[in-house]
Amino acid sequence: MGLAVLIGWPAGAAEPATSFAFDFGVGAGQPGYVKVLPGTVYTKEVGYGFDLGTTPMPFASGVTSGKPFFFSVTAPEGNYNIAVTFGDAAAACVSTVKAESRRLMLEEVATAAGEFETRTFVVNVRNFKIPRRLPETRPAATRCG
């Protein structure tokens, strides 16, 4: 699954105060996106990374895991527009996204092989860190997410 996450500015803000764009695919990252490898561990110094002791595995153009994994971003308090792009050039997947390590944001987003779909939602940050449970993905022969 190719997964790109764009964390935008606080919802309702006139101008973007904070913006992040992450690319989890293998190979060169998209222009303007921060390349995130499966071994990128969250630290306060870096401000983003996989968190809560979870580490996904590389999978085609993204990351995958047989169990939930978490990606966190340090961000000032506020409401953030989050855009997640799902899909993979070679395999169909079904993915689920939770925010704040628990709150269901997107459930069973299905994409066919070669199909990409972007979904958006708002996350409220109160503790300067956006912990997000990223989609679990596997090839279409098994259930994704």
N, C-alpha and C positions, 0 to 999 in steps of 0.2 A: 504494500500500500504506500503510495506516495502521500506524505502528509506534510502540509505546510500550514503553519499556524500564524495568523496575524493578530496581534493584540493591539487594539487601537486605543484611541483616546477616551477619556471619560465620556459616557453617553450624555448628550445634550450640551457638551462643551462647544464653544464657538470655534476654537482652534485646538488642534491636537496638542495636548500637554505631554503625553508620553505615547510612544509607538514602538512596537517590537515586531519583527517578522522573522520567523524561524523556518528553516528547511531541514527536514529529517531524512531526505533522500540520500542515496549513495552518489558518489561522483561530485562534480562541481555544483556548488549551490547556486540558487537563482540570484540574479543581480539584486542587491538591496536586502537580501535575507541573510541572517546569521546561520551558518552551517552548524548543525547539531549532530554529533555522532552518538551512537548508542551508549558509549562509555562516558558521556558528559554528565558528571555528577553535580547536583546543585550545591553551590556554596554562596555565602553572602558576598564574597569578593567578586565572583563572576556574575551573580544575580540571576542566573537561570540554570536549569539542568534537571536531570532525572533525580527524583527525590524519594524519600521514605524507604531507602534501601532497595529500590527496584531498578532493574536494568533490562531494557528490551534487547532484542537481537536484530541485526540488519535483515531486511527482507526486501528484495527487488529494489524498489525506489522509495523505501521508507523503513519503518521499524515494526516489529511484531513481538508478541509474547503469548504464551499459553495462559497467562494470568494477568490481572491488572497491573499497569505500571503508571507512574506518576511523573509529571513534568511541572516544575514550579518556576515562577518568574517573580522577582522582587519588583513591586510597583507601588507608587503612592496610593493612599486610600482614594476610592472613587468607584464609579461604575464604568466598566470597560466593555467595549464592543469587541467580541472575539469572533474571528472567522477561521474555520477549519476546512481545509480542502481534503477530501477523501478520494481514493482511487488508486489504481495500479494498472500499468500498461498490459501486464500479463495475466492477472488473476482477479476474479470477482471476490468481493469481501463484504462483510456486514460488520459495522463498528458502532460502539456506544461510547459516549463521552460524559464524564461527570466532572463537575467543578468543585473546588474546595474539598477535594478528596472524597466527596460523598453525594453531592446534589446532582441528580440526573438532568442533563442539559439536552442530549440527543440520544435517542434510543434506536438501535438497529438500523443505522443508515446503510443502505445496500447500494453497491456499485458493481456493475458488470465489468469484466475484463476490458480494458481500454477506455473505461468511462471515469470521468472525474466530476465531483460535485462539491460545491462549497456551501456550507451552512454557517449561519451566524447566530449568536446569542449574547446576552449581557451578563457579566459577572461583577458582583459588588465586592470590592476589596476593603477589608477593615483592618487587616494585620500586616500590611505592606508586602504581602507575598501571595501570589495566585497559585495555589497548589491545584493542579488539574490531573484528573485521571484520564490518560490518553486512551484512545481506542485500542482494544486487543484485536490483532489481525492474524489471520492464517489464510492459506489458499482456499479457494471456494469449495474444494472437496470436503473440507471440514467447516464447521461454523466459525465465522469471524465475529469477534466481539461478543 
